[in-house]
Amino acid sequence: MDPDTKTRRFLHGSLKQYYTTSDLELPPRFTLREFAFVYRGGRGMHRPVAFDTRKEFLDFMASRLPLHTYYSTAYYSNPRAPMKDKEWLGADLIFDLDADHMPGCDGLSYPEQLELVKKKTRLLLEDFLMDDFGFQEKDMQIVFSGNRGYHIHVRKKEVLSLPSSSRREIVDYITGTGISLSSIFPFKIVEVSRFKDHAKTEMSFLFPPEERGGWSRRAIQLIKYALERWSAMSKDEFVKELIYEQKKKTGIKGIGEQTAAGLYKELYEEGKWKEIMRSENLDCLSETGMVNQRHFLKIFEQVIGDHGINELSLDFVGATDEPVTGDIKRIIRLPTSIHSGSFLVVKPIELEEFQDFEPLKHAFPDVMGDREYQITMDSTPKENSVVLKGQEYELSKKMKVPGDLVPFFVAKYRAKVL
């Protein structure tokens, strides 16, 4: 039997074993949801599909063995009907974080991408959904997407009827879209010059107190993040990033080379950035002169304002896929199904388990046992090795791996069974 046929039969056997023996999960009120499937050799997506009983669903999965399984985040009075006749009843609030949308992920290995997207997901969970919005663990389901990210399903009663516009506002808040500096920082009015009875005044921004929470607290974190990032730059790199170039639309408006160089001198050559980090105030910078508190905050008026908050906050927090959150009729991968792009499980995770969860250790389906199979790859992968289920495997064109890892190698490295 040729390797292509062996590989197809092996994958078919893996799916059959998984979908006939596993405790598959159905979402709440599943009879009001639409399901959709992609099959091997099929053309396009099979939808709409609906189920009246759990047994009907389990029998379907065991007989059809889909490569990809989705369900609607929305509830419908008639989920089998065409979209125009379904009658929308509400929808879960969904956040989809994926390495595809993360700045800087392109050059990372698959395990490194998984590590970064997990870090960003934790920030989204703790800093925004739990701290700012007040969602509790019972309101949410955390799910490894099965490939390169995480889904967060919010099913609190109050969010189910939210229209798309309100859901987009939630994303805008998380990404900092439209937030003004004056809404983040408290300020005082200071007199900067006087001629006779006429005084020229400016706003002097203060660090917000931590108890204000929300973006006020996060602004301090973002300032610290930027100070840390700049500390790794050379003077030339720092100046180039800050000085404004109108044609290129880069840099900070109003900041020239002399001011940028002076600011670098005070922050990094004189070490004042560490004092700002420690004290969370700008007392170490003068209130007047060429390089002063106002110049420092002028930078952040754009870095944390409309000019740059979106880019910086996404780098700091992680990119949630905006169309997914705003869409009230979205379909998303079914937890406990198989993602055929990796042959990992779309795995639900308890909040207390999230910190220790490792996809390449905990998301493999329990199929095909530990009997070793010989596989071959057309080309040697870029990585020298990969750690799967706690064991390191040296990657080569021909190698032996346990049966439960074979589907992963087929999906991720185009391997074939010999």
C-alpha positions as CSV (number, residue, x, y, z in Angstrom):
1,M,0.0,0.0,0.0
2,D,1.4,3.4,-1.0
3,P,2.1,6.0,1.7
4,D,-0.7,8.4,0.6
5,T,-3.3,5.6,1.0
6,K,-1.8,4.5,4.3
7,T,-1.9,8.0,5.6
8,R,-5.6,8.6,4.6
9,R,-6.6,5.3,6.2
10,F,-4.6,6.2,9.3
11,L,-6.3,9.6,9.7
12,H,-9.8,8.0,9.0
13,G,-9.1,5.5,11.7
14,S,-8.0,8.2,14.1
15,L,-11.1,10.3,13.6
16,K,-13.4,7.2,13.9
17,Q,-11.7,6.1,17.1
18,Y,-12.0,9.6,18.6
19,Y,-15.6,10.3,17.6
20,T,-16.9,6.9,18.7
21,T,-15.2,6.8,22.1
22,S,-14.8,10.4,23.3
23,D,-17.1,12.4,25.6
24,L,-18.0,15.1,23.1
25,E,-19.4,18.4,24.4
26,L,-22.5,20.2,23.2
27,P,-22.9,24.0,23.9
28,P,-25.8,25.2,26.0
29,R,-29.2,25.3,24.3
30,F,-27.7,23.3,21.4
31,T,-31.1,22.6,19.8
32,L,-31.4,26.4,19.0
33,R,-28.0,26.5,17.3
34,E,-26.9,25.9,13.7
35,F,-24.0,23.4,13.1
36,A,-21.7,23.3,10.1
37,F,-19.1,20.7,9.0
38,V,-16.3,20.2,6.5
39,Y,-15.5,16.7,5.3
40,R,-12.5,15.1,3.6
41,G,-13.0,15.3,-0.1
42,G,-16.1,17.5,0.4
43,R,-16.8,20.7,-1.5
44,G,-17.3,23.6,0.8
45,M,-19.2,23.6,4.1
46,H,-22.2,21.5,5.0
47,R,-24.7,23.8,6.6
48,P,-27.2,24.5,8.1
49,V,-27.5,21.4,10.3
50,A,-29.4,21.2,13.6
51,F,-29.8,18.5,16.2
52,D,-32.8,17.7,18.5
53,T,-31.0,15.2,20.8
54,R,-27.5,14.5,22.0
55,K,-27.8,11.0,20.6
56,E,-28.6,12.4,17.2
57,F,-25.5,14.5,17.4
58,L,-23.2,11.7,18.5
59,D,-24.5,9.3,15.8
60,F,-23.9,12.0,13.2
61,M,-20.3,12.6,14.4
62,A,-19.5,8.9,14.5
63,S,-20.8,8.3,11.0
64,R,-19.7,11.4,9.1
65,L,-16.3,11.9,10.8
66,P,-16.0,15.6,10.0
67,L,-12.6,17.2,9.6
68,H,-13.9,20.5,11.0
69,T,-16.9,21.1,13.2
70,Y,-18.5,24.4,13.9
71,Y,-21.6,25.8,15.7
72,S,-23.4,29.1,15.7
73,T,-22.7,31.5,18.5
74,A,-26.3,32.7,17.9
75,Y,-29.5,31.1,19.0
76,Y,-32.4,30.8,16.5
77,S,-36.0,29.8,16.7
78,N,-35.5,27.7,13.5
79,P,-31.7,26.9,13.1
80,R,-32.4,24.6,10.1
81,A,-33.9,27.4,8.0
82,P,-32.1,29.6,5.6
83,M,-30.5,32.7,7.3
84,K,-33.4,35.0,6.4
85,D,-35.9,32.7,8.1
86,K,-34.0,31.6,11.2
87,E,-35.3,34.3,13.6
88,W,-32.4,35.5,15.7
89,L,-32.9,35.1,19.5
90,G,-29.5,36.2,20.8
91,A,-25.8,35.3,20.7
92,D,-22.9,34.5,23.0
93,L,-20.1,37.1,23.2
94,I,-17.0,35.6,21.6
95,F,-13.4,36.6,21.7
96,D,-11.0,34.9,19.3
97,L,-7.3,35.3,19.8
98,D,-5.0,33.8,17.2
99,A,-1.3,34.0,16.4
100,D,-2.2,35.1,12.9
101,H,-3.3,38.4,14.4
102,M,-0.4,38.9,16.8
103,P,2.4,41.4,16.0
104,G,5.7,39.7,15.7
105,C,4.5,36.1,15.4
106,D,5.6,35.6,11.8
107,G,9.1,34.7,12.7
108,L,8.3,32.5,15.7
109,S,8.1,28.7,15.8
110,Y,4.8,27.0,16.4
111,P,5.5,26.4,20.1
112,E,6.7,30.0,20.5
113,Q,3.5,31.3,18.9
114,L,1.4,29.2,21.3
115,E,3.3,30.6,24.3
116,L,2.8,34.2,23.1
117,V,-0.9,33.9,22.3
118,K,-1.5,32.2,25.7
119,K,0.1,35.2,27.5
120,K,-2.0,37.6,25.5
121,T,-5.2,35.6,26.3
122,R,-4.4,35.7,30.0
123,L,-4.1,39.5,29.8
124,L,-7.4,39.8,28.0
125,L,-9.1,37.5,30.6
126,E,-7.7,39.1,33.7
127,D,-7.2,42.8,32.8
128,F,-10.3,43.3,30.7
129,L,-13.0,40.7,30.9
130,M,-12.7,40.0,34.7
131,D,-11.3,43.3,36.1
132,D,-12.9,45.9,33.8
133,F,-16.1,44.2,32.7
134,G,-16.6,42.1,35.9
135,F,-17.3,38.8,34.2
136,Q,-16.8,35.8,36.5
137,E,-15.5,32.3,35.7
138,K,-19.1,31.0,35.6
139,D,-19.9,33.5,32.9
140,M,-17.1,32.3,30.5
141,Q,-15.7,29.3,28.8
142,I,-12.1,29.2,27.8
143,V,-11.2,27.0,24.9
144,F,-7.9,26.2,23.1
145,S,-8.9,26.6,19.4
146,G,-7.1,23.4,18.4
147,N,-4.4,25.2,16.4
148,R,-2.8,28.6,17.2
149,G,-5.1,30.4,19.6
150,Y,-7.9,30.6,22.2
151,H,-11.6,31.3,22.2
152,I,-13.4,32.9,25.1
153,H,-17.2,32.3,25.1
154,V,-19.1,34.7,27.4
155,R,-22.7,33.5,28.1
156,K,-23.8,35.9,30.8
157,K,-27.5,36.6,30.3
158,E,-27.0,40.3,30.0
159,V,-24.7,40.0,26.9
160,L,-26.8,37.6,24.8
161,S,-29.1,40.3,23.3
162,L,-26.3,42.9,22.7
163,P,-26.4,44.2,19.1
164,S,-23.3,44.2,16.9
165,S,-22.7,47.9,17.6
166,S,-22.4,47.3,21.3
167,R,-20.1,44.3,20.8
168,R,-17.9,46.5,18.6
169,E,-17.8,49.1,21.4
170,I,-16.4,46.4,23.7
171,V,-13.6,45.7,21.2
172,D,-13.0,49.4,20.8
173,Y,-12.6,49.7,24.6
174,I,-10.2,46.7,24.7
175,T,-8.1,48.1,21.8
176,G,-8.2,51.6,23.1
177,T,-9.9,53.0,20.0
178,G,-11.1,56.6,20.5
179,I,-9.7,56.9,24.0
180,S,-8.4,60.5,24.7
181,L,-5.6,61.3,27.0
182,S,-7.8,63.6,29.0
183,S,-10.1,60.7,29.8
184,I,-7.1,58.6,31.1
185,F,-5.0,61.1,32.9
186,P,-6.1,63.6,35.6
187,F,-4.6,67.0,34.9
188,K,-4.0,70.5,36.5
189,I,-3.9,73.8,34.7
190,V,-0.5,75.5,34.9
191,E,0.6,79.0,33.9
192,V,3.5,78.9,31.4
193,S,3.8,82.6,30.6
194,R,2.3,85.9,31.4
195,F,2.1,89.3,29.6
196,K,0.5,92.0,31.8
197,D,-2.9,90.6,32.8
198,H,-2.9,87.8,30.2
199,A,-1.7,84.4,31.3
200,K,-0.9,81.5,28.9
201,T,-1.8,78.2,30.5
202,E,-1.5,74.6,29.6
203,M,-2.8,71.3,31.0
204,S,-0.2,69.4,33.0
205,F,-1.1,65.7,33.1
206,L,-0.6,63.7,36.2
207,F,-0.2,59.9,36.7
208,P,-3.7,58.5,37.4
209,P,-4.2,56.9,40.8
210,E,-4.3,53.1,40.7
211,E,-7.7,52.9,42.3
212,R,-9.2,54.5,39.1
213,G,-8.7,51.2,37.3
214,G,-9.6,50.5,33.7
215,W,-7.6,52.4,31.1
216,S,-6.2,54.8,33.7
217,R,-4.4,51.9,35.4
218,R,-3.5,50.5,32.0
219,A,-2.0,53.8,30.8
220,I,0.6,53.5,33.6
221,Q,1.3,49.9,32.4
222,L,1.7,51.1,28.8
223,I,4.0,53.9,29.8
224,K,6.2,51.4,31.6
225,Y,6.0,49.1,28.7
226,A,7.2,51.8,26.3
227,L,10.0,52.9,28.7
228,E,11.2,49.3,28.9
229,R,11.1,48.9,25.1
230,W,12.9,52.2,24.5
231,S,15.6,51.2,27.1
232,A,16.8,48.5,24.7
233,M,17.3,51.0,21.8
234,S,20.3,52.9,20.9
235,K,20.1,56.7,20.9
236,D,19.9,56.8,17.1
237,E,17.0,54.3,17.1
238,F,15.2,56.2,19.8
239,V,15.5,59.5,18.0
240,K,14.5,58.0,14.7
241,E,11.3,56.6,16.2
242,L,10.3,59.9,17.9
243,I,11.1,62.6,15.4
244,Y,8.2,63.6,13.2
245,E,8.4,63.1,9.5
246,Q,5.3,64.5,7.8
247,K,5.8,62.8,4.4
248,K,6.3,59.4,6.0
249,K,3.7,60.2,8.8
250,T,6.0,58.7,11.4
251,G,7.1,59.9,14.7
252,I,5.4,62.3,17.2
253,K,4.0,65.6,16.0
254,G,5.9,68.5,17.5
255,I,9.0,66.4,18.4
256,G,12.2,67.3,16.6
257,E,15.6,65.8,16.6
258,Q,16.9,68.1,19.4
259,T,14.0,67.4,21.7
260,A,14.2,63.7,21.1
261,A,17.9,63.6,21.7
262,G,17.5,65.7,24.9
263,L,14.7,63.4,26.1
264,Y,16.9,60.3,25.5
265,K,19.7,62.0,27.5
266,E,17.5,62.6,30.5
267,L,15.6,59.3,30.4
268,Y,18.4,56.9,29.6
269,E,21.9,58.5,29.9
270,E,20.9,60.1,33.2
271,G,18.7,57.1,34.2
272,K,15.5,59.0,34.9
273,W,13.4,56.4,33.3
274,K,14.1,54.0,36.2
275,E,12.9,56.7,38.6
276,I,9.7,57.1,36.7
277,M,9.2,53.3,36.7
278,R,9.8,53.2,40.4
279,S,7.8,56.2,41.6
280,E,5.1,56.3,38.8
281,N,5.3,60.1,38.6
282,L,7.3,62.6,36.5
283,D,8.8,64.6,39.4
284,C,12.3,63.8,38.1
285,L,11.6,65.7,34.9
286,S,11.6,69.5,35.0
287,E,8.3,71.4,34.5
288,T,10.0,73.9,32.2
289,G,12.8,74.0,29.7
290,M,13.2,72.2,26.4
291,V,12.9,68.7,27.8
292,N,10.2,68.7,30.4
293,Q,7.1,66.9,31.6
294,R,4.9,68.3,28.9
295,H,7.2,67.0,26.1
296,F,7.2,63.6,27.8
297,L,3.4,63.5,28.0
298,K,3.1,65.0,24.5
299,I,4.6,61.8,23.3
300,F,2.1,59.7,25.2
301,E,-0.7,61.9,24.1
302,Q,-0.2,60.3,20.7
303,V,1.3,57.0,21.8
304,I,-1.7,56.4,24.2
305,G,-4.0,58.6,22.2
306,D,-5.7,58.1,18.8
307,H,-2.4,58.2,17.0
308,G,-0.9,55.0,18.5
309,I,-2.9,53.4,21.3
310,N,-4.3,50.7,19.0
311,E,-1.0,49.5,17.8
312,L,0.6,49.7,21.3
313,S,-2.3,48.2,23.1
314,L,-2.6,45.3,20.7
315,D,1.1,44.6,21.2
316,F,0.7,44.8,24.9
317,V,-2.6,42.9,25.3
318,G,-3.0,40.8,22.1
319,A,-5.3,41.1,19.1
320,T,-8.8,39.8,19.5
321,D,-10.3,39.3,16.1
322,E,-12.8,42.2,15.9
323,P,-15.1,40.7,13.2
324,V,-15.7,37.6,15.4
325,T,-16.6,39.6,18.5
326,G,-18.9,42.0,16.6
327,D,-20.7,39.3,14.6
328,I,-24.0,38.2,16.1
329,K,-24.4,35.3,13.6
330,R,-20.9,33.8,13.7
331,I,-20.0,30.2,13.6
332,I,-17.0,29.0,15.7
333,R,-15.3,25.7,16.3
334,L,-17.1,23.2,18.6
335,P,-15.2,22.5,21.8
336,T,-14.0,18.8,22.1
337,S,-14.0,18.5,18.3
338,I,-10.9,17.8,16.3
339,H,-9.1,20.6,14.4
340,S,-7.7,18.9,11.3
341,G,-5.2,21.6,10.7
342,S,-3.3,20.2,13.7
343,F,-5.3,17.1,14.7
344,L,-5.4,18.6,18.2
345,V,-8.6,18.8,20.3
346,V,-10.5,22.1,20.5
347,K,-10.1,21.8,24.2
348,P,-12.1,23.5,27.0
349,I,-10.0,24.7,29.9
350,E,-11.0,25.6,33.5
351,L,-9.7,29.0,34.6
352,E,-7.6,27.5,37.4
353,E,-6.0,25.1,34.8
354,F,-5.2,27.8,32.3
355,Q,-1.8,28.8,33.8
356,D,-0.5,25.3,33.5
357,F,-2.2,24.3,30.2
358,E,0.2,23.4,27.4
359,P,-1.5,22.6,24.0
360,L,1.4,20.4,22.9
361,K,1.0,18.3,26.1
362,H,-2.7,18.4,27.0
363,A,-4.6,18.8,23.7
364,F,-3.7,15.5,21.9
365,P,-6.7,13.2,21.3
366,D,-6.4,9.8,23.0
367,V,-6.3,7.7,19.8
368,M,-4.2,5.0,18.1
369,G,-2.2,4.2,21.3
370,D,1.6,4.4,21.8
371,R,2.6,1.8,19.2
372,E,5.3,3.4,17.0
373,Y,4.9,4.1,13.3
374,Q,7.4,5.1,10.8
375,I,6.7,8.4,9.0
376,T,8.4,10.3,6.3
377,M,8.5,14.0,5.4
378,D,9.4,15.5,2.0
379,S,11.6,18.1,3.5
380,T,13.2,18.6,6.9
381,P,11.3,21.0,9.1
382,K,12.8,24.4,10.1
383,E,12.9,23.3,13.7
384,N,15.5,20.8,14.8
385,S,13.2,19.3,17.4
386,V,9.8,19.6,19.0
387,V,8.5,18.7,22.5
388,L,5.2,16.8,22.3
389,K,3.5,15.4,25.4
390,G,6.6,16.2,27.4
391,Q,9.0,14.3,25.2
392,E,11.5,15.8,22.8
393,Y,11.5,14.5,19.2
394,E,14.4,15.2,16.9
395,L,13.0,16.1,13.5
396,S,14.3,14.3,10.4
397,K,12.9,13.2,7.0
398,K,12.3,9.7,8.4
399,M,11.5,9.0,12.0
400,K,9.4,6.9,14.3
401,V,6.7,8.4,16.5
402,P,3.8,7.0,18.7
403,G,0.5,6.5,17.0
404,D,-1.3,9.2,19.0
405,L,1.2,11.8,17.5
406,V,1.1,10.6,13.9
407,P,-1.9,12.8,12.9
408,F,-0.2,15.9,14.3
409,F,2.9,15.2,12.2
410,V,0.7,14.6,9.1
411,A,-1.2,17.9,9.7
412,K,1.7,20.1,10.7
413,Y,4.7,18.7,8.8
414,R,3.0,17.0,5.8
415,A,4.2,13.7,7.0
416,K,3.2,10.4,5.4
417,V,2.8,6.9,7.1
418,L,5.2,4.3,5.7
